[in-house]
Each structure stands twice: as structure tokens, then as C-alpha cells.
Amino acid sequence: MTILVIAEHDNKVLAPATLNTVAAAAKIGGDIHVLVAGQGAGAVAEAAAKVAGVSKVLLADNAAYAHQLPENVAPLVAELGAGYSHILAAATSNGKNILPRVAAQLDVDQISEIVSVESADTFKRPIYAGNAIATVQSTAAVKVITVRATGFDPVAAEGGSAAVEAVAAAHDASTSSFVGEELAKSDRPELTAAKIVVSGGRGMQNGDNFKHLYALADKLGAAVGASRAAVDAGFVPNDMQVGQTGKIVAPQLYIAVGISGAIQHLAGMKDSKVIVAINKDEEAPIFQVADYGLVADLFEAVPELEKLV
């Protein structure tokens, strides 16, 4: 049994979610190969080769894969993946974009966002916004799976010594092209990788009031997130959204400020190790999942908390 893991990267750095995906592959058992598809991604391949548990790295270095266009990457994965028992990718935007196409090309079902491996053909995944966990068994010849990174502790980034093998296959579908991108830049940690997350909701009232959360986050070395209500209201950009339709996080500490606790938001953060809620409504659903709750006016509580840090 050999497993192919699709590396998450930006052509320069191997993304942490790849380590969680390799951890899921390790629980399935068997040899683990990692595919790095990109352009000028040699450094990523070298980093992948050092990951604990990886026995081989496949490097597809071609201009067609420079921007991870799914129309180009999916045929490559399908071509290589036909010889594997499992194909895994992190349930990121890239993973969710590429693997359904791979499953269609291989004519198999896809299993999405697993959080547990029961056996080589049986997995657990959340449904109904995380309110229920489904146990899914697949009889497909090739099991195509996306992995919810928060469900698995990452393997060590060092300690492996896998061989790097070049892949010559180049698929350019010519049905889409990369036009440009606007990347948000911040000195704070990336939201899905941060150990501490401070999030604000509708209770922040406007975008300017997020300055209180930024100040607290900077002292804590935390990332800043937001509920969908705050994003929809235009308080902050949508790349800060935590929840079922946003980013899934599971930090050591999650501080929810002015967030009522709608089920869609809880689906994105309830696996956090410690949850702290600050809300003036003592009936807010967020208190049902919080380890610590403070019923108070956030505009008084947050500045006081910042002084104590």
C-alpha cells in the first residue's frame, strides 16, 4: 500500500498543512510519497524530503504548475495517482479545488475533510456543520481524500531522508490562465497556523474597533480572525473569516470577542484546546463551548485584558 500526498506550498516554502496530511497518511499505513507540483520549487521538494515518514518525493517542476491551476495539476495527480492506493491533500482552497477533479478523472468517490483514520478504508468526517461525525467506508480502488489539518497532529518537519525524483509529465489544459493575485500581508501569524487566535464578531460594531483586538493580538503574538457576521458587515476582509465557510482553526487558545456563537462559526473553531469567550449577552451560545466565559462589555474588558498581558 502506497500513499500519495499532494504538497501544499507557494513554490518557496512547504506549508504546515502538509505535515498534518502526512500524519493522516501515516495512520493509514504504508509507504508515503509526496508530490510537489510547481515551478522553481526545488527548495520545497528538499523540505518535503526531510519530513518524517516520507519515503519519496516526486518533483513536477514546470511552468504549467507555477500557480497551482487545478485544470493543470489535476491531470498530473490523476496520472500519477492511478498507481497508488490513496491520494491525500489538505482540505485547503488548493486541495478542495484539485482533488474533486482528480476523483472525477479516476471515476471514484471523494471523501472530504477526514478528522480520523479508523483503518485503510474507513474514515471519520464531520457533517451538519460538525454537529455529527460520519464514519465512511470506501471500496474505491484509489481512495481520494482531503484532510482537515486540525484533526491530526503534524509530523516532524525534520528527520526524514527521502529521495527526490523528477517527474517530466507536463499538463497544460490551456482552459484557464493566471491573471494576478493580491496577497494580504501581516506581521502576525497566519490564521490557520497560529497557536493563539483572537476573533471578533458583530459585537465589534465596526472595523475601526478591531484595533482593540489587533493591540491584544500583538501582545499575545496571536493571529486575528472574525466571524462571518463581521466579514459580511464589511468590518474586516474575508480572509480573516473563521467558520464553516471560512477557515478551520484549532489553536492552543481561541479568544472569541463579541461573537454570539452561531453554529457555522463553532464549526470552524470548536476543536481549539482552550476557548475564552467575552460577550455581554450571558445567553450567547458561545458560552456553551467556552472553557472560560466573561459576561462583560468588550470595550471595557479587552483594553483591561491588554493591560494585563
N, C-alpha and C positions, 0 to 999 in steps of 0.2 A: 504494500500500500504506500503510494507516494502522493504527497500533497503539494499543490502549487499555491503559493501565497503571492498576491499582487502587491507590490510595494507602493506605499503612499509616499510621495516625495515632490520636491519642487525643482528637480534636476541638480540640486546642490546638497540638500540635507534630507536624510531619511526621517520621515515623520514618526513621532512616538506611537501613533496608532498601529503602525506596522508591528511593533513589539507585542502589542496586545493580540493582534491577529495571529502571530507566530505562536503565542501562548495557547490560543484556541486550537491551532493545528497540532501542537504538542499533545494536547489532551486526546485528540483523535488517535494519534499514534502513527508511526511510520516515518519515512524519510520526508524532510521538508525542503522544498526548493522555493526560492524567491525570484520572482520576475521583476526586473527593473526596466521599464519601458520609458524612454525619454531621449533627450539629445544632450550630449555633453554630460552624461550622468555617471561617469566613471567613479566619482567620489561616493555617490550613493551606493553603487554596487560594492565598493570596498567596505563601506559601513555595514551593508547587509551581510557581507561575508563574515563579519565579526560577531554577528548576532548569535547568541547561544542557541543551539539546537538546529541551526540551518546547515544542511549538507552540500547544497549547491546554489549558486546564484546565476541566473540567466540574464544577460545584459543585451537588450534590444536598443541599440543606440542609433537613432535615425531621425532625420528632420520631421518625418511623419508623426513621430510621437512626442515632439517637443512640448506641446501644450496639452497632452493627455486627452485629445479629442476622442470621444468614445467610438465614433464611427471608424476610427483607425485602430485604436487599441483593442477593441472587442474582437475583431477577426484574428488578431495575433494571439490573444488569450485563448480563443476557441480552438485555433490550430494547434497550439502547444498543449492546451488543457485536455484535449481528447485522449491523451495518453496517461492522464492522472486519475486517481480515484476521487479526489476532492479539489475544488478550486475555491480559495478563500480570499476575501478582500474586506477591509474595514468598511463599516457602514457610514462612510463619509460621502460627500457630494460626488466624488470621483467613483467610489465603489458602487454607489447606488445608480450611477449613470452607466457604468460599464457592464456590471455583472448581469443585469436583466437581458442585455443584448447577447451576452455570451450564452446564457441559458437557452435563449431562443434559437441561436445558431446550432447549439448542441442538441436541441429538441428535448430538453429536460426541464423539470420544475426548478425554481429557485427557492431556497429557504432564507428568509430575511431576518437580519438582526438577532442572531442567536446570542443567548446570555449564558448558556451552559451546554456542555457536551456530555451526553449520557452514554453514548457508545459511538462506534464509527458511522452508524446510520441513523442515530436518534439524537435529537437536539431539543432544547427548550428555547422558546422565544416569547416575548411579551405581546399580548393582544389587548384590544379595548383600552388603549392608552396606558397600558401597563397594569390594568386592574386584574388581569388574569394572565397566567403563564400557560402557553400551549406546549405540549410535548409532541414533536413532529418526527415521524419516521419516514425516511426516503428510500425507495428501491431503485433510484436512478443509477445508471452505470457510472455517471460522473455527477457528484454532488456539488452544486454551485451554491455557495453560502456567503452572505455578508455577516460580519461580526460586530456586535455592539461592543466597542472598546471598553466601556465601563464595566462590562461583565467579567473581564479577565485581567488579572494582574500581569503587567508586562514582563517579558523575559529579559534577561540581562543583555545590554547592548554590546557588551564585550565578552570575550571568552571563546567565540567560535573561530573556525579557520576554514571556511568553505572555499571551494574553488569557484572562480568566476569564468563563465563560459559565454562566448559571444553568440548572439542569435542574429542571423543575417536577414530573416524574413522582414519585409517592409510592406505594410498595407496602407495605401493612401486611397481612401474611398473617393476623395475629391467632391464629397457631397456637403462638406462644411469647411469653414476656414476660420482661423483665429484672427480676430479683429483687434482686440485690445482688452485690457483689464485695469481696474482701479483698485488697488490694494490698500486697505486701512492699515496705517502704521501706528504703532503704540509701543511705549517702553514697558508697558505692563505685560504680564504673561499671557500667552494665548489661552483663550477661554476654555477649550476642551482639555488642555494640559495643565491648567493651574491647580495648585494644591489648596488655594483659598479663592472663593468666588463671592463677590458682593453684588447682589442683584437688586434692582429697583423696579417697582411696578407703577400702576396707575396712581397710587398714593403720592408719588413724587410730584405730581401736579403739572410739571413742565420740564423741558430739557435742561434749563438752567439749574434747576435744583439737583441735578445729578452731580453737580460739583461737590456736594457733601459726600457722595459715595466715592467719587474719584479721590478725594482727600483721604478718606478712610482706607481705601484700597491701596493707595501709595504707601501708607504707613505699614500696612499688613503685607505688602508685596503680593497683592491679590489682583485677579482679573475682575472686570466689571461686566455684569450681564444685565438682562432686563426681561420682563415678562412680555408676552405678545401684546397685551393691552398698552404697554408703554411704547412699544415699537409702532403699533398701529396708530397711536396718537401722535406719532412724529417726534417723540421726546428724544429718541436715540436711533442710530442706524440699525437695520435688520440683522447685521452680522453679530449683534450683541444678544439676539433673542435666544433664550433658553426655554426648551419645551418640546412638545411632541412635533411641532412644525419648525422648530429651531434646532439648537444644538443640545446634545445629551451630555451632561456633565456629572461627575461623581468625585468631587474634591474631598479633601480631608475635612474642610469646613465650608459650609454654604450659609451665607447670611442673606436672608430674604427681607428686604425693607419695603414696606408699603405694598406688599404683594398679597392678594387675598388667598391665593392657593387654588386656582381653577385646576381641574383635573389635567388639562393639557399642559400646564406648567409643571405640575407634580411629576408627570411622566418623564420630564427631562432632568430632574434633579433629586428625586427621592432616594436614589442609591448613594447619596452623599453620606460620608461617615458621620458627621455631626451637622445638624441643621439648626440654625438660630433664626427665629422669626421676630420681627419688630412690626407691630401693627396696632393701630388704636382701636380696632374692632376686635373685641375679645371673642367674637363668634366666627372669626375668619377661619376657613377650612385649613389654612396653612398651619395652624396650631396643632392640628391632629397628627401631623407628620413631624413636627418640630421636636427636637430634643430639649431645646430651651426656648421659651417664649417670653417676650416683653410686650405688655399692653401699654403703649405709650405713644405720644406724638413723635413721629420720626424726626421732625425738625428740631426737637429738643434732645431726643435720645442719641441720634447719630453724632452730632457735634460733641456731646459728652463722652461718647464712646471713643471718638477720635482723640480726645484729650488724654484718655487713659492708656492709649496704645503707646 
